[in-house]
Amino acid sequence: MKKPILLLLLLCSFLGIAQSINDYKYAIVPVKYEFQKKENQFRLNTLTKYQLTTIGFTVFYDTDVLSDELANNRCDKLYVNVERQNAFLSEKLTIIFKDCKNNIVFKSQPGSSKSKDFEAAYQEAFNEAFASVKALNYNYNGKNNVAGATQNPIAVAEEKVPITQTNSNTIKAEAIASGYLLTDQSQSKILLKLQKTSDPKVYIASNQSQQGVLINKNNAWFFEYYTNDTLTSEKIEVKL
């Protein structure tokens, strides 16, 4: 009887911790994790911010200048960290959410990747770990709210035009091992490289000048990326 009771207590404890992320509207992401040698190495920090934004958090970097209402209350925010574990021939990452008193609010399942490309490996491991964050079905419950802090300071530039022309035949999707290459009709120019994630409606997307995600919203694909903390959403006429 002791083992079932212990398992039940552990399950209840886990559920209680998992539910508590709903108490927070804001999340703070560092521009450099402890294991990184430079800011946003492997573009992992921008990926963290984007993924948290997609599930509903209002996200800031730890270097952002906040309004007085937000800056004066540290305890209305979750503080995000990504930890790297030593693993043989693979990269393994865990995402950790802490409160202002350094208590762990939620710790993800570890994600791993055996890719030999460092950037791809870290991003794949992060996305696998983030799947357990998505499974919580985050929904802010109104607690820890700061009076007057109702506006999201992130400016969003929504572009309804596709990346090339309006004719969907102008973009071709070529399947590769990690995802797709989007090219023009002649296949002479690569427009975007797409890498699979655990969500079939989300791909890591990159070209020579931007790194972001390709996301399916209302049966349409959008390439979304940040430029100087401004989110740009660009419609892509393609079928995947």
N, C-alpha and C positions, 0 to 999 in steps of 0.2 A: 504493500500500500504506500510505502514511503516514496517510491520512485514516481508513481503517477501524480501524487500530491506535489512533489517537487517540480515536476514538469509543468503542472498547472500553474504553480506560483511563478515560475519563470516565464510562462506564456503571458500571464496577466501583467507581469512587470514589463515585458517587452511591448505589449500593446499600450500600456500606459505611457511609456517613453515615446513610442512612435506617434501617438496622438498629439503629444505636446508640441510638435513642430507647428501645428495649426495655431498655436498661440502667438506666432510671430509673423509679422508682415514683411519685415526687412531682413536681409541677409548681407553680411559683409564678407567679401572675398579678397584675400591678399593678392597682391600683384606678383608675389614670389613665395612659393612654398619652401620649406626648409631643405628639401632634397634638390631643389633647382639651383643651378649655378648663375642664372640671370633671370630677370623679370620675364614672365610669360613664356618661359622656355617650353618648347614643343607646343606652344599656343594653348597650354592646358588651362591657364587662368581665364582666358576669354571664353573657352569652352565651358568652364564651370559657371561663369556668369550667365552665359546664354542658356544653358540647360535649366538653371534655377529660374530664370525669367520665364521660360516656356511653361513651367508648371505653376506659375502664379506669384512667385516672390518678387518684391521690389529689391533690386540688388545694387550694391555699391562696391567699388574697390576700396581697400583700406587707405588709399591715398586720395580719395575724392574729398572735396570740400563740401560739407553738409550744411543744411540750413540750421539756424539756431535751435529750432524745435527738435530736430533729429540729433544734433551734436550733443545736446544737453542731457540726453537719456540713453546711456549705453545699454540698458537692460531691456529695451524694446526690440533688440536685434539678436539674430543668430549669427555666430561667428564660424565660418566654414574653413575647414582645413582638409588637405589631402595628404595622406601618409603613404609612403612607399615601403613595402616589405621586401626583404631579401628573398629572392626566389631563383631557383636554378633554371637557367636558360629561358626565363620569362620575366615580364614586368608585372608586379602586383600592386594595386592601389586600393585604398580604403578612404571613403569620404566621411568626415566627422563634423557634426554640428555641436557647438557648445554655446552655453549662455554666458552672460556677462560675469558670472562667478566661476567660470571655467568648468562647470559641470557638463558632462556629455549628455546632450539631449537625444541624439540619435547617431548611431554608427552603422554605416552601410555594410552589406556583404562585400567581401573583397572581389575586385574584378582583375582579371589577368589577361595577358596576351603574350604569344610567343613570336610575334612579328619581329623580324630582324631590323626593320626600319624603326628607329627610336620614336619619332613623332607619331607614326601610326600605332606603335605599341602602347605608348602612354595614352593616346586618345581612345584606343579600343578598350584598354583596361579601365579607364575612367567611365566610359559609357556602360560597360558591363556592371560596374559598381553602382552607377546611377540608376540602374534598373530597379534596385531595391528601394531607392528613394522615390521613384515614380510609383512604386507599388503602394506607398503610403496614401496616395490620392490626396495630396496636400490641399487644404481648403482653409484659408485664414478665417478664424472664428471671432475676430474683433477684439481680442484681448491685447494688452500691451500697446494700445494705440496712443499715438502722440497727438494731442489736440492741435488742429490747424495744419497737420502734415498730411494733406489730402492729395497733393499733386505729385505725380511721378516726374522727377527732374530730367529723365531721359527723353531727349527729343527724338521723335520718330518721323523719318521721311519715307512715306509710302509711295512707291512708284508703280503705277498700273501697267507700264509698258514692259514687253518682254526684253530679254537680254539681246536679241538680234532683231528679227523682223516679226510681224504679226502672223505670218504663215507658219504653222507648226511644222511643216515639212523642212524648214530651214535648219532645224536642230535634229541631229541624230544621236541616239544613245547606244554606245558600244559597250557591251558587257565585258568586264575584266574580273579578275579573281576577287578583288576587294570591293567592287561596286560597278561603276560605269565611268566612261569618258563621254562627255557631251561635246560633239564637234559640229562644225557647219556642214552643209549638205555635201560639199566636196571632200569632207574629212581631212582638209588641209590645215585646219586650225582647231586646236583644243580650246573650248570655251570654259569648261569646268571639269574638274576631277571629282568624282563622288565616291565616298567610302561608306560602306554599310555601318549601321548602328544596330542596337537591339530593337529599335522601333522601325518598322518597314516604311513609315511615313517621314522619317528623318534621316538624312545623309549628311556626313561631314563634307563640305564643299570648299574647293579652293581653286584659284587661278593664279596668275603671276602677280596680281596686285591685292587680292582680298582672300581672307580666310573666314568662313562662316558655316552655315548649314543650308541645305535644301530641304524645305519642309512642305508637306502637303496640307493645305487648308482649304476646306470646301471644294475638294476635288480639283484643286489647282496647285501648281508647284511654285514656290517662292524661294529665291536665293536671298538669305538674310545675313547681314554682316555689319560690324561696327566700324565707323570711321570717326575718330576723336570722340568716342562715347556717344555718337549718334547712330541709332539703328536704322539701316536702310533695308527696305524690303522690295525686291525686284522680281516681278512675275516672269516665270520661265515657261515658254510654250513647248513642252516636251511630254512624251508619254513614256512611262517607265513600267 
